[in-house]
């Protein structure tokens, strides 16, 4: 069965790959555009990119309900453990690990990471995940940085980039990120959740088609990409 990535809205994904379901940044119940509820989603693994509430979201509830292993930086794993999450796997920037669903490498992200209660959320990150069909780069919340060129050197089947501006890259910088990463396909996230991050994804997709060799994919929350 091919790997399927379902956009939950904002920065969140549900990924069905092989026998496993992976949730990334599961901000669900307080997400105004999500079409599912945290109590209804399946998970074997959770990837959490940084400490902000719109990314840690429902991680504690989901992990405690499902027993899913949470993959995050050391500080977030310690914070989750203190809230009754027993199954955590701490990583740090530049490190990689082979999980049952694929290899995960934790990449740099230029952002901040305070946890919802004000605790230190450590360094924010992105994830380069090697699925059977190819590498998917989840930039997560970040500004543009030139070392995306090095990430792209691994060969990117799909790049998942924020485009909302204000808190992350906007359309212009996200376009430059595609030029650095050289993915085969690219999809946008972290936009149109609230008016502050409103963007026109179709206009951005036109620019991708005009200025790069990547294929843009425009999704609505609840829609899927098949690798």
C-alpha positions as CSV (number, residue, x, y, z in Angstrom):
1,X,0.0,0.0,0.0
2,X,1.4,3.4,-1.0
3,X,2.1,6.0,1.7
4,X,-0.8,8.4,2.1
5,X,-0.4,11.8,3.7
6,X,-3.6,13.5,4.9
7,X,-3.4,17.2,5.7
8,X,-5.2,18.0,8.9
9,X,-5.0,21.7,8.4
10,X,-2.4,24.2,9.7
11,X,0.9,22.2,10.2
12,X,-0.7,18.8,11.0
13,X,-0.5,15.6,9.0
14,X,-1.8,12.0,9.4
15,X,0.5,9.6,7.5
16,X,-0.5,6.1,6.7
17,X,2.6,4.1,5.6
18,X,2.8,0.3,5.6
19,X,1.2,-0.9,8.9
20,X,1.8,2.3,10.7
21,X,0.1,5.7,11.2
22,X,2.3,8.7,12.0
23,X,0.9,12.0,13.2
24,X,2.9,15.2,12.7
25,X,2.2,18.3,14.8
26,X,-1.2,17.1,15.9
27,X,-3.0,20.4,16.5
28,X,-6.6,19.2,16.0
29,X,-9.3,20.1,18.5
30,X,-8.5,23.9,18.7
31,X,-7.7,24.0,14.9
32,X,-10.5,25.9,13.3
33,X,-10.1,24.2,9.9
34,X,-9.6,20.5,11.1
35,X,-12.3,18.1,10.0
36,X,-11.5,15.4,12.6
37,X,-11.3,15.2,16.4
38,X,-8.3,14.2,18.5
39,X,-10.2,11.4,20.2
40,X,-10.9,9.8,16.8
41,X,-7.5,9.8,15.2
42,X,-5.2,6.7,15.1
43,X,-1.5,7.0,15.9
44,X,1.5,4.6,16.3
45,X,4.0,7.5,16.2
46,X,3.9,11.3,16.7
47,X,6.4,13.7,15.4
48,X,6.4,17.1,17.2
49,X,8.5,19.8,15.6
50,X,8.5,22.5,18.4
51,X,6.8,23.6,21.5
52,X,4.1,26.1,20.3
53,X,0.6,25.1,21.2
54,X,-0.5,25.1,17.5
55,X,2.0,22.2,17.0
56,X,2.1,20.3,20.3
57,X,-1.7,20.6,20.2
58,X,-3.3,17.4,21.3
59,X,-0.1,15.3,21.5
60,X,-0.4,14.5,25.2
61,X,-4.0,13.3,24.9
62,X,-3.4,11.3,21.8
63,X,-0.2,9.7,23.1
64,X,-1.7,8.7,26.4
65,X,-4.8,7.3,24.6
66,X,-3.0,5.3,21.9
67,X,0.4,4.6,23.5
68,X,2.0,6.1,20.4
69,X,5.7,6.9,20.6
70,X,6.4,10.6,20.5
71,X,9.5,11.7,18.6
72,X,10.7,15.2,19.5
73,X,13.6,17.1,20.9
74,X,14.9,16.3,24.4
75,X,13.2,19.2,26.1
76,X,9.8,18.4,24.6
77,X,10.2,14.7,25.5
78,X,10.9,15.6,29.1
79,X,7.9,17.9,29.2
80,X,5.7,15.2,27.7
81,X,7.0,12.6,30.2
82,X,6.0,14.9,33.0
83,X,2.5,14.9,31.7
84,X,2.1,11.1,31.7
85,X,3.4,10.3,28.2
86,X,5.4,7.2,28.8
87,X,6.6,6.4,25.3
88,X,9.0,9.1,24.0
89,X,12.1,9.1,21.7
90,X,14.3,12.2,22.1
91,X,16.4,13.4,19.2
92,X,18.4,16.5,18.4
93,X,19.3,18.6,15.3
94,X,21.3,16.6,12.8
95,X,20.5,13.2,14.3
96,X,18.7,10.4,12.6
97,X,17.1,7.2,13.7
98,X,15.5,4.2,11.9
99,X,11.9,3.7,13.0
100,X,9.6,0.9,11.8
101,X,7.9,3.3,9.3
102,X,11.2,4.8,8.0
103,X,14.3,6.8,8.9
104,X,13.8,10.2,10.5
105,X,16.4,12.9,10.5
106,X,15.9,16.1,12.5
107,X,16.7,19.2,10.6
108,X,17.3,22.8,11.4
109,X,14.4,25.2,11.6
110,X,14.7,29.0,12.3
111,X,11.9,29.7,14.7
112,X,11.1,29.7,18.4
113,X,9.8,26.9,20.6
114,X,8.4,27.9,24.0
115,X,5.9,25.4,25.3
116,X,2.3,26.4,26.2
117,X,3.0,26.7,29.9
118,X,6.2,28.8,29.3
119,X,8.6,25.9,29.7
120,X,11.7,25.7,27.5
121,X,10.8,23.9,24.3
122,X,14.4,23.5,23.1
123,X,15.4,24.0,19.5
124,X,12.7,23.9,16.9
125,X,13.2,21.5,14.0
126,X,12.0,20.1,10.7
127,X,12.0,16.4,9.7
128,X,13.4,14.6,6.7
129,X,11.6,11.3,6.6
130,X,12.6,8.5,4.3
131,X,9.5,6.5,3.3
132,X,9.7,3.5,0.9
133,X,8.6,5.8,-2.0
134,X,11.1,8.5,-1.3
135,X,12.1,11.4,1.1
136,X,9.6,13.8,2.4
137,X,10.9,17.1,3.9
138,X,8.6,18.7,6.5
139,X,10.1,22.1,7.0
140,X,7.6,22.8,9.8
141,X,7.7,26.4,11.2
142,X,10.8,28.1,9.8
143,X,12.2,31.0,8.0
144,X,14.2,30.6,4.8
145,X,17.8,29.4,5.2
146,X,20.4,28.6,2.7
147,X,21.3,25.2,4.1
148,X,18.0,24.0,2.6
149,X,20.4,23.3,-0.3
150,X,22.1,20.6,1.7
151,X,18.7,19.1,2.7
152,X,17.7,19.0,-0.9
153,X,20.9,17.1,-1.8
154,X,19.3,14.0,-0.3
155,X,16.7,14.0,-3.1
156,X,13.3,15.2,-2.1
157,X,10.1,13.5,-3.4
158,X,7.8,15.9,-1.6
159,X,8.6,19.2,0.3
160,X,6.1,20.5,2.8
161,X,6.6,24.2,3.3
162,X,4.9,26.9,5.4
163,X,3.7,29.9,3.5
164,X,1.6,31.9,5.9
165,X,4.1,34.7,6.5
166,X,4.2,36.7,9.8
167,X,5.3,33.7,11.8
168,X,7.0,31.7,9.1
169,X,8.2,32.0,5.5
170,X,5.8,33.8,3.2
171,X,5.2,33.1,-0.5
172,X,8.3,34.8,-1.7
173,X,10.7,33.0,0.6
174,X,8.8,29.7,0.2
175,X,9.4,30.0,-3.6
176,X,13.1,30.5,-2.9
177,X,13.0,27.4,-0.6
178,X,11.7,25.4,-3.5
179,X,14.6,26.6,-5.7
180,X,17.1,25.5,-3.0
181,X,15.5,22.1,-2.2
182,X,14.6,21.1,-5.8
183,X,11.8,18.7,-4.8
184,X,9.8,16.7,-7.3
185,X,6.6,18.0,-5.6
186,X,5.8,20.7,-3.1
187,X,2.7,21.3,-0.9
188,X,2.0,24.3,1.3
189,X,0.9,24.4,5.0
190,X,0.5,26.9,7.8
191,X,-1.8,29.2,5.9
192,X,-5.5,30.2,6.0
193,X,-6.0,28.9,9.6
194,X,-6.6,32.5,10.7
195,X,-6.8,35.8,8.9
196,X,-3.2,36.7,10.1
197,X,-1.8,33.9,7.9
198,X,-4.2,34.2,4.9
199,X,-2.6,33.3,1.6
200,X,-3.7,32.4,-2.0
201,X,-2.3,28.9,-2.6
202,X,-3.4,28.9,-6.2
203,X,-1.5,32.1,-7.0
204,X,1.6,30.6,-5.3
205,X,1.2,27.3,-7.3
206,X,1.2,29.4,-10.5
207,X,4.6,30.9,-9.5
208,X,6.0,27.4,-8.8
209,X,5.0,26.2,-12.2
210,X,6.4,29.3,-13.9
211,X,9.7,29.5,-12.0
212,X,10.7,26.0,-10.9
213,X,10.6,22.4,-12.1
214,X,8.6,21.2,-9.0
215,X,5.0,20.2,-9.3
216,X,2.8,22.2,-6.8
217,X,0.0,20.4,-4.9
218,X,-2.8,22.4,-3.5
219,X,-4.9,20.7,-0.8
220,X,-7.8,21.6,1.4
221,X,-7.9,20.2,5.0
222,X,-8.8,16.5,4.9
223,X,-7.4,15.9,1.4
224,X,-4.5,13.5,0.7
225,X,-1.3,13.1,-1.2
226,X,-0.2,9.7,-2.3
227,X,3.6,9.2,-2.6
